[in-house]
Amino acid sequence: MREDIERAIAQGGLKRGEVQRLIEMEEGELFAGATKLREHYFGNKIEICFIINAKSGNCNMNCRFCSQSGFNTTQIEKYPFKSEAQLEEIVREWEDLPVGRCGIVTSGGALTDADVEKLARFIEKRRKVGKKAPKICGSLGRLKDHAIERLKQAGLTRLHHNLETNESFYPQICTTQTWRDRLDTVRCARQAGLSICCGGLFGLGETWDDRISFAEELRREGIRNIPINFLYPHPGTPLADQPVMPAEEALRIIALFRYMIPDATLRICGGRVSVLKKRQYDMFAAGANAMMSGNYLTIPGAGIQADLAKLRELGLEPAC
C-alpha cells in the first residue's frame, strides 16, 4: 500500500497496469491508502455544494438512464426555466450554511439565448450579495461560445458538464449526441477561462475496464473537479431494471479514482443515498473530499444538517 501511495503522488496517479489489483484488494487496505491520499492533498476539509433543478423534463436527448429525457416515461414534475425570484428564494435558504457552491441545472441539450440571459442576470445580482454567498455554477447542456462568454461576464466561474462514461461505452447510453460533442463543450468552457466540473455516472452496465479508461480520459483532459454519480434505476427509463450497484462496489470506484487522479476533488452526488445507503459516509474513507447535499434533480437527497453533524462526528470540516 505504501508503495502505491508514494507512486500515485510522484507520478500524478497510478497507471492502468498498476490499478488492476486494487479492484480485488482487501477493503480495509484499499481505503487506508485512499484516505492517506485524500488527507495528503486536502487535509480534513470537505467541500459541500447543492443544486437547483432550474428547468425540468422534456429533454430532447435520449439518455437511457435519465428521468428527464422526453424519450422516457418517468413520472416527474416538468417546468420551464425558473424565474429569478424562484432561484433567489432557494439560494437564500443556503446562504448562511458552510456551502461553497450552488449548481444551476437545466434539462435539455442546450439553453435558449433568452434563458442564458435570464441566468446571467440572476448571477449578476448574486455577485452583489457578498462573500458568504455560494458561488454559482452551471450545468446547462451544450453551450456555444457567445453563451459561455455572456455567463462568464456575469460572474459564472465554473461549468459542470458530465461526460457520463468512457468514450467507447457512451453510444450504449445515448445516441442523440456524441461523447465528443460533450467533450467539445468542456474544452470550450475551459478555453474561455472557466473552471470545469466533469465526471460521470456508474452502474450503467459498464465494466471495470470502462471505469479505468474513463479515469484515464479525465486525467488526460486535466479534469480535477470530478462528480461521481451512481445509477438510480428510474421507472420509465430503459435502465429501469438495471440492478442497483452494491455499496461496496460504489466505494471501490471512488477509491479507484482517488488512486488514479489523486489530486482531484472527488464529489459524491447522485446515488449517495440510494446506492451507498448506510455506508454513504464511508465515501470519505474511500477517498472522497466533497459531496452534494440536499435534493438531487428528481429524487430526494440527504439533509444538510445531517451531513454537517456527520462531518463533526468524523473529525472533518466544511471547506468554507
C-alpha positions in Angstrom: 0.0 0.0 0.0 2.8 2.4 0.9 4.4 2.0 -2.5 1.1 2.6 -4.2 0.6 5.9 -2.3 4.1 7.1 -3.0 3.8 6.2 -6.7 0.4 7.8 -7.0 1.8 11.1 -5.6 5.1 11.0 -7.5 3.6 10.3 -11.0 0.2 12.0 -10.6 -1.8 8.9 -10.4 -1.4 5.1 -10.8 -1.4 3.8 -14.4 -3.7 1.1 -15.8 -1.4 -1.8 -15.1 -0.9 -0.6 -11.5 -4.6 -0.3 -10.6 -5.9 -3.7 -11.7 -5.1 -5.3 -8.4 -6.8 -2.5 -6.5 -10.2 -3.9 -7.7 -9.7 -7.0 -5.6 -7.7 -5.6 -2.8 -9.0 -6.1 0.8 -11.2 -3.2 1.5 -9.5 -2.0 4.7 -6.1 -1.8 3.0 -7.6 -0.1 -0.1 -9.4 2.5 1.9 -6.5 3.2 4.2 -4.4 4.2 1.2 -7.3 6.2 -0.3 -7.7 8.1 3.0 -4.0 8.9 3.1 -4.1 10.3 -0.4 -7.2 12.4 0.4 -5.5 13.8 3.5 -2.2 14.4 1.7 -4.0 16.8 -0.8 -7.0 18.1 1.2 -6.4 17.5 4.9 -9.6 17.1 6.8 -11.6 19.6 4.6 -14.7 18.5 2.8 -16.3 20.7 0.1 -20.1 20.9 0.1 -22.4 22.0 -2.7 -26.1 21.9 -3.6 -28.0 22.1 -6.8 -31.2 23.7 -8.1 -33.2 21.9 -10.7 -33.9 25.1 -12.6 -35.6 23.6 -15.7 -37.1 20.1 -15.5 -38.1 17.5 -18.1 -38.8 17.4 -21.8 -35.2 16.9 -22.7 -34.5 16.2 -26.4 -31.6 13.9 -25.6 -32.3 10.1 -25.4 -30.0 9.2 -22.4 -31.2 5.8 -21.3 -30.7 6.5 -17.6 -32.4 9.9 -17.4 -35.8 10.6 -15.8 -35.9 13.9 -17.6 -35.5 12.6 -21.2 -38.5 13.2 -23.4 -37.9 9.8 -24.8 -38.6 8.2 -21.4 -41.8 8.0 -19.4 -40.8 8.6 -15.8 -43.5 10.5 -13.9 -41.7 13.7 -12.9 -42.6 17.3 -12.4 -41.9 19.3 -15.6 -41.5 23.0 -15.8 -39.7 25.7 -17.9 -36.7 27.8 -16.6 -37.5 29.0 -13.1 -37.8 32.8 -12.5 -35.1 34.8 -10.9 -37.3 35.2 -7.8 -37.7 31.4 -7.5 -34.0 30.8 -7.9 -33.2 33.6 -5.3 -35.7 32.0 -2.8 -33.9 28.7 -2.9 -30.4 30.1 -2.7 -31.3 32.2 0.3 -32.1 29.1 2.3 -28.4 28.0 2.0 -26.8 31.4 2.3 -25.6 31.1 5.9 -24.5 27.5 5.7 -20.9 26.4 5.0 -21.7 25.6 1.4 -19.3 26.7 -1.3 -21.2 26.3 -4.5 -24.7 26.3 -5.9 -25.2 24.4 -9.2 -28.0 25.7 -11.5 -29.0 22.6 -13.5 -31.2 22.7 -16.6 -32.6 19.9 -18.7 -32.2 19.8 -22.5 -29.4 19.7 -25.0 -28.8 23.4 -24.8 -30.3 26.6 -23.3 -32.0 29.2 -25.5 -30.4 32.7 -25.6 -33.3 34.0 -23.6 -32.6 31.5 -20.8 -28.9 32.3 -20.9 -29.7 36.0 -20.4 -32.1 35.2 -17.5 -29.4 33.2 -15.8 -26.8 35.8 -16.5 -29.0 38.5 -14.8 -29.5 36.2 -11.8 -25.8 35.6 -11.4 -25.0 39.3 -11.7 -27.5 40.0 -8.8 -26.0 37.2 -6.7 -22.5 38.7 -7.0 -23.7 41.8 -5.1 -24.8 39.7 -2.0 -21.3 39.3 -0.5 -18.5 36.9 0.0 -20.6 34.4 2.1 -22.9 33.7 -0.7 -22.3 30.4 -2.5 -20.6 30.7 -5.9 -22.9 29.9 -8.8 -22.0 27.0 -11.2 -23.9 26.0 -14.3 -24.9 22.6 -15.6 -26.5 23.8 -18.7 -26.0 21.3 -21.6 -24.0 22.3 -24.6 -23.2 26.0 -24.8 -21.9 28.0 -27.7 -19.1 30.4 -27.4 -21.3 33.5 -27.1 -23.3 31.9 -24.3 -20.2 30.9 -22.4 -18.8 34.4 -22.7 -22.0 36.1 -21.5 -22.3 33.8 -18.4 -18.6 34.3 -17.6 -19.0 38.1 -17.8 -22.0 37.8 -15.5 -19.8 36.0 -12.9 -20.2 32.3 -13.6 -16.9 30.7 -12.5 -17.5 27.0 -13.2 -19.3 24.9 -15.7 -20.4 21.4 -14.9 -20.8 19.1 -17.9 -20.5 15.3 -17.3 -19.1 13.0 -19.9 -21.0 10.2 -18.1 -18.7 7.3 -19.1 -15.8 6.5 -21.3 -15.9 7.2 -25.0 -16.3 3.6 -26.2 -19.2 2.8 -23.9 -21.1 6.1 -24.4 -23.0 5.1 -27.6 -24.7 2.4 -25.5 -26.4 5.0 -23.3 -27.0 7.9 -25.7 -27.2 8.4 -29.5 -28.7 11.9 -29.9 -25.3 13.4 -29.2 -21.7 12.0 -29.1 -19.2 11.8 -26.4 -17.0 14.2 -28.4 -19.9 16.7 -28.6 -19.8 16.8 -24.8 -16.1 17.0 -24.7 -16.1 20.0 -27.0 -18.3 21.9 -24.6 -15.9 21.1 -21.7 -12.9 22.3 -23.8 -14.7 25.5 -25.0 -15.5 26.4 -21.4 -12.0 25.8 -20.2 -10.6 27.8 -23.1 -12.9 30.6 -22.0 -11.3 30.6 -18.6 -14.0 28.8 -16.6 -13.3 26.1 -14.0 -14.6 22.7 -15.1 -16.6 20.1 -13.1 -16.8 17.0 -15.2 -17.4 13.4 -14.1 -19.8 10.6 -14.8 -22.4 8.0 -13.8 -21.6 4.5 -12.8 -23.8 1.4 -12.8 -24.9 1.7 -16.4 -23.6 -1.7 -17.3 -20.0 -0.6 -17.9 -17.1 -2.8 -17.0 -14.2 -2.2 -14.7 -12.1 -1.7 -17.8 -14.5 1.1 -18.9 -14.1 2.7 -15.5 -10.4 2.7 -15.7 -10.5 4.1 -19.2 -12.8 6.8 -18.1 -10.4 7.8 -15.3 -7.6 7.9 -17.8 -9.7 10.1 -20.2 -10.5 12.6 -17.4 -6.9 12.7 -16.2 -5.7 13.3 -19.8 -8.1 16.2 -20.2 -6.7 17.8 -17.0 -10.1 17.5 -15.1 -9.6 18.0 -11.4 -13.2 18.5 -10.2 -15.0 15.2 -10.7 -18.6 14.5 -9.6 -19.2 10.8 -9.1 -22.8 9.6 -9.5 -24.3 6.1 -9.2 -27.3 5.0 -11.2 -30.8 5.2 -9.6 -32.8 2.9 -12.0 -35.8 5.3 -12.7 -39.1 3.7 -13.7 -40.0 4.5 -17.2 -36.4 4.5 -18.5 -34.6 1.8 -20.5 -32.4 1.1 -17.4 -35.3 0.7 -15.0 -34.5 -3.0 -14.5 -30.7 -2.4 -14.0 -29.7 -3.8 -10.6 -28.7 -1.2 -8.0 -25.0 -1.3 -7.5 -23.8 -2.7 -4.2 -22.4 -0.1 -1.9 -19.1 -2.0 -1.6 -18.6 -1.7 -5.4 -19.5 2.0 -5.5 -17.0 2.7 -2.7 -14.3 0.9 -4.7 -15.0 3.1 -7.7 -14.3 6.2 -5.5 -11.1 4.7 -4.3 -10.0 3.8 -7.8 -10.4 7.4 -8.9 -8.5 8.6 -5.8 -5.6 6.4 -6.7 -5.7 7.3 -10.4 -6.3 11.1 -10.1 -5.0 11.7 -6.5 -5.2 15.5 -6.6 -8.7 15.7 -7.9 -11.7 16.8 -5.9 -14.0 13.8 -5.9 -17.6 14.9 -5.3 -20.1 12.3 -4.5 -23.5 13.3 -5.9 -26.4 11.3 -7.3 -26.9 7.8 -5.7 -25.2 8.7 -2.5 -28.3 7.9 -0.5 -30.0 5.3 -2.7 -26.8 3.3 -3.5 -24.4 3.8 -0.6 -27.3 3.8 1.9 -26.0 3.2 5.4 -22.4 3.3 4.1 -22.7 6.7 2.5 -20.3 8.4 4.9 -17.7 5.7 4.2 -17.2 7.7 1.0 -14.6 9.8 2.8 -12.6 6.7 3.8 -12.7 5.6 0.2 -11.1 8.9 -0.8 -13.9 11.4 -1.5 -13.3 15.0 -0.4 -16.6 16.6 -1.5 -20.3 15.9 -1.5 -23.5 17.3 -2.8 -26.0 17.9 -0.1 -29.8 18.4 -0.3 -32.0 17.0 -3.0 -31.0 15.8 -6.5 -32.7 16.5 -9.7 -35.8 14.4 -9.4 -35.3 12.4 -6.2 -34.6 13.4 -2.6 -31.1 13.5 -1.1 -29.6 14.0 2.3 -30.3 17.0 4.5 -27.5 19.5 5.1 -27.8 19.4 8.9 -27.4 15.6 8.9 -24.4 16.0 6.7 -22.8 18.6 8.9 -23.4 16.6 12.0 -21.7 13.6 10.5 -18.7 15.6 9.4 -18.2 16.8 13.0 -18.6 13.2 14.2 -15.9 12.0 11.8 -13.5 14.9 12.7 -13.9 16.5 9.3 -14.7 20.2 8.5 -16.5 22.0 5.7 -14.0 23.6 3.3 -15.6 27.0 3.6 
